[in-house]
Amino acid sequence: MPPFTGIPYGIAPIWCFPLAETSLYVLFLFCFLHARKKGPTAVAYLLGGVLFGLVLEYMEVMIGNYTYGRFWVMLGRNHRDIPLCIGVAWGIIMYSARLLTDWLGLPLWAAAAFDTLLALNIDFSIDVVAYRMHMWHWDWSYMSANPLTAQWFGVPFGNFFGWQTVVFCYSAFSRLFAGMNLRRETGAIKNAFTTFLAINCSLVVLFTSEEKISPKLAHFGITSAHRVLLMCAFLFALVAYGWRHRHIVTGSLPGIARVVPFWFHLLFAAFFFALGFYSENTAMTLAVIINFAIGALLHALPVLSASAPRSALNARTT
């Protein structure tokens, strides 16, 4: 019998959860090894992203926005626990996105915006599939809504706005605070302090948005879907403006910046088709395919277009 009313799918095959969880830990190891070579700032950003992800997930579960399925490593007790791998996923997604935007030489606000779009694209691939696999569950009973068709194929639009807020704030605050001049503080102490500031400022923005601003906007008919679309327009505008002001960065794009998003898209697309979710809804299947294509473009076009100014610069300096 399916574990949740209105969702016809049973628990995913026994190999699915271990494959997803183990692969996240492996990707984290590769990201950590890369960050160690880059230096303490990169390590702090990666580990801070994991910690931030765990804190915000725990707070969301405590509020009751959703519940998690059973993974190997769970933190917490009873039905208020969270998987360690979810925090790891937050960290490696934000870390790999920043590798690309740093390599592109985008200014601060444009870099934070592009980080957000890259992460959001990955989340669009994950959520529809993971929800049907019962990796996590949103409760639609309070709205008497169809759990497979409500909002974005059963995924609340507020979830995507949360991703936008989290990634943009953490990326922007981390870059801002990294530039602070802290007298007598260097290395690990400075990086720990600036990461702590970035996490806490981002949490304040997130929960102010969720608990204070969103309910007031709803009174004026501004829904979560509207906020997601408006935020996307804002992010694209920042990227477009910043693209004209980026600086040239030497060196090649780290391979892990491509591997992390590729694996997320590949894994959940494989789950989507292997577990038969594609037969549920033609529109959902089309959305999954389009999002996969958008992910490829988001990672391919910047690399191709960035090669032109690098070549031109080399020509002028020889």
KADA-V429183 format. One record per residue. N is the residue number from 1. RES is the residue in three letters. PSI is psi in degrees with one decimal (* if undefined). Layout:
BEGIN
n	res	psi
N	RES	PSI
N	RES	PSI
END
This chain:
BEGIN
n	res	psi
1	MET	131.7
2	PRO	142.3
3	PRO	-18.1
4	PHE	137.2
5	THR	133.1
6	GLY	-9.2
7	ILE	114.4
8	PRO	-3.0
9	TYR	136.0
10	GLY	-174.0
11	ILE	140.4
12	ALA	154.1
13	PRO	151.3
14	ILE	-23.6
15	TRP	-14.1
16	CYS	-50.8
17	PHE	-48.1
18	PRO	-38.0
19	LEU	-48.1
20	ALA	-46.5
21	GLU	-47.2
22	THR	-41.2
23	SER	-33.7
24	LEU	-39.9
25	TYR	-36.7
26	VAL	-45.3
27	LEU	-38.5
28	PHE	-41.7
29	LEU	-45.3
30	PHE	-40.9
31	CYS	-41.2
32	PHE	-42.6
33	LEU	-38.9
34	HIS	-42.7
35	ALA	-37.9
36	ARG	-36.7
37	LYS	-35.1
38	LYS	-33.9
39	GLY	177.9
40	PRO	-30.7
41	THR	-42.1
42	ALA	-41.0
43	VAL	-44.1
44	ALA	-38.8
45	TYR	-42.3
46	LEU	-51.4
47	LEU	-35.7
48	GLY	-37.3
49	GLY	-39.2
50	VAL	-47.8
51	LEU	-44.7
52	PHE	-45.3
53	GLY	-43.0
54	LEU	-42.1
55	VAL	-48.5
56	LEU	-34.6
57	GLU	-41.6
58	TYR	-40.6
59	MET	-39.7
60	GLU	-39.2
61	VAL	-39.7
62	MET	-37.2
63	ILE	-29.1
64	GLY	19.3
65	ASN	-29.2
66	TYR	170.2
67	THR	157.6
68	TYR	153.4
69	GLY	-172.9
70	ARG	116.5
71	PHE	174.9
72	TRP	-50.0
73	VAL	110.4
74	MET	141.0
75	LEU	127.4
76	GLY	-170.1
77	ARG	157.6
78	ASN	-135.4
79	HIS	15.4
80	ARG	19.9
81	ASP	162.3
82	ILE	150.6
83	PRO	137.1
84	LEU	-36.7
85	CYS	-22.5
86	ILE	-41.6
87	GLY	-39.5
88	VAL	-41.5
89	ALA	-45.3
90	TRP	-47.9
91	GLY	-46.6
92	ILE	-30.7
93	ILE	-47.4
94	MET	-35.8
95	TYR	-47.8
96	SER	-35.6
97	ALA	-41.4
98	ARG	-33.3
99	LEU	-41.2
100	LEU	-46.3
101	THR	-33.5
102	ASP	-41.2
103	TRP	-33.6
104	LEU	-16.6
105	GLY	29.2
106	LEU	144.8
107	PRO	167.1
108	LEU	-56.2
109	TRP	-35.4
110	ALA	-37.2
111	ALA	-44.1
112	ALA	-38.0
113	ALA	-43.1
114	PHE	-38.7
115	ASP	-44.2
116	THR	-43.4
117	LEU	-39.5
118	LEU	-44.5
119	ALA	-40.6
120	LEU	-39.1
121	ASN	-40.1
122	ILE	-42.2
123	ASP	-35.4
124	PHE	-31.1
125	SER	-34.4
126	ILE	-52.4
127	ASP	-46.1
128	VAL	-38.2
129	VAL	-49.3
130	ALA	-35.5
131	TYR	-42.6
132	ARG	-20.1
133	MET	-4.7
134	HIS	30.9
135	MET	-34.2
136	TRP	165.7
137	HIS	129.2
138	TRP	138.8
139	ASP	113.1
140	TRP	2.8
141	SER	-30.8
142	TYR	-19.1
143	MET	-1.9
144	SER	39.2
145	ALA	155.6
146	ASN	118.1
147	PRO	-10.6
148	LEU	-18.3
149	THR	-9.6
150	ALA	133.0
151	GLN	-118.9
152	TRP	79.0
153	PHE	43.1
154	GLY	-4.6
155	VAL	125.1
156	PRO	138.7
157	PHE	-29.4
158	GLY	-28.3
159	ASN	-42.1
160	PHE	-36.8
161	PHE	-34.8
162	GLY	-43.6
163	TRP	-44.4
164	GLN	-45.4
165	THR	-46.6
166	VAL	-53.1
167	VAL	-43.8
168	PHE	-45.9
169	CYS	-46.6
170	TYR	-42.1
171	SER	-47.3
172	ALA	-48.0
173	PHE	-39.2
174	SER	-43.1
175	ARG	-41.4
176	LEU	-49.6
177	PHE	-26.6
178	ALA	-24.8
179	GLY	-0.7
180	MET	146.5
181	ASN	98.0
182	LEU	104.4
183	ARG	136.9
184	ARG	-5.8
185	GLU	122.0
186	THR	169.1
187	GLY	-130.3
188	ALA	-38.5
189	ILE	-46.2
190	LYS	-44.4
191	ASN	-38.3
192	ALA	-40.7
193	PHE	-45.9
194	THR	-35.1
195	THR	-41.3
196	PHE	-43.8
197	LEU	-44.2
198	ALA	-43.1
199	ILE	-47.8
200	ASN	-40.1
201	CYS	-38.9
202	SER	-40.0
203	LEU	-39.5
204	VAL	-45.3
205	VAL	-44.6
206	LEU	-50.8
207	PHE	-22.3
208	THR	-41.2
209	SER	-45.7
210	GLU	-42.5
211	GLU	-25.9
212	LYS	-49.4
213	ILE	-47.2
214	SER	-45.2
215	PRO	-35.1
216	LYS	-39.4
217	LEU	-34.5
218	ALA	-30.3
219	HIS	-24.1
220	PHE	11.5
221	GLY	11.8
222	ILE	105.7
223	THR	176.1
224	SER	-37.4
225	ALA	-42.0
226	HIS	-42.4
227	ARG	-38.7
228	VAL	-45.3
229	LEU	-43.0
230	LEU	-40.2
231	MET	-39.0
232	CYS	-43.3
233	ALA	-42.4
234	PHE	-43.9
235	LEU	-43.6
236	PHE	-37.4
237	ALA	-42.5
238	LEU	-43.0
239	VAL	-43.3
240	ALA	-42.7
241	TYR	-45.8
242	GLY	-27.1
243	TRP	-33.9
244	ARG	-12.1
245	HIS	16.3
246	ARG	157.4
247	HIS	160.8
248	ILE	130.7
249	VAL	130.7
250	THR	163.0
251	GLY	167.8
252	SER	158.8
253	LEU	128.1
254	PRO	139.3
255	GLY	-32.3
256	ILE	-24.3
257	ALA	-25.7
258	ARG	-37.6
259	VAL	-44.1
260	VAL	-56.1
261	PRO	-36.8
262	PHE	-42.4
263	TRP	-42.7
264	PHE	-48.6
265	HIS	-45.2
266	LEU	-46.3
267	LEU	-47.6
268	PHE	-24.6
269	ALA	-38.3
270	ALA	-43.9
271	PHE	-43.3
272	PHE	-44.8
273	PHE	-38.3
274	ALA	-33.5
275	LEU	3.4
276	GLY	13.2
277	PHE	-23.4
278	TYR	-24.4
279	SER	-7.6
280	GLU	-42.7
281	ASN	118.5
282	THR	-40.7
283	ALA	-39.2
284	MET	-41.7
285	THR	-42.6
286	LEU	-40.4
287	ALA	-39.8
288	VAL	-43.8
289	ILE	-43.7
290	ILE	-42.6
291	ASN	-38.0
292	PHE	-43.5
293	ALA	-40.2
294	ILE	-40.8
295	GLY	-41.8
296	ALA	-42.1
297	LEU	-41.7
298	LEU	-30.8
299	HIS	-26.1
300	ALA	-46.2
301	LEU	-44.3
302	PRO	-37.7
303	VAL	-43.0
304	LEU	-44.6
305	SER	-29.3
306	ALA	-20.1
307	SER	-26.6
308	ALA	-54.0
309	PRO	-31.0
310	ARG	-43.4
311	SER	-43.4
312	ALA	-40.4
313	LEU	-43.3
314	ASN	-38.1
315	ALA	-37.2
316	ARG	-24.3
317	THR	2.2
318	THR	*
END
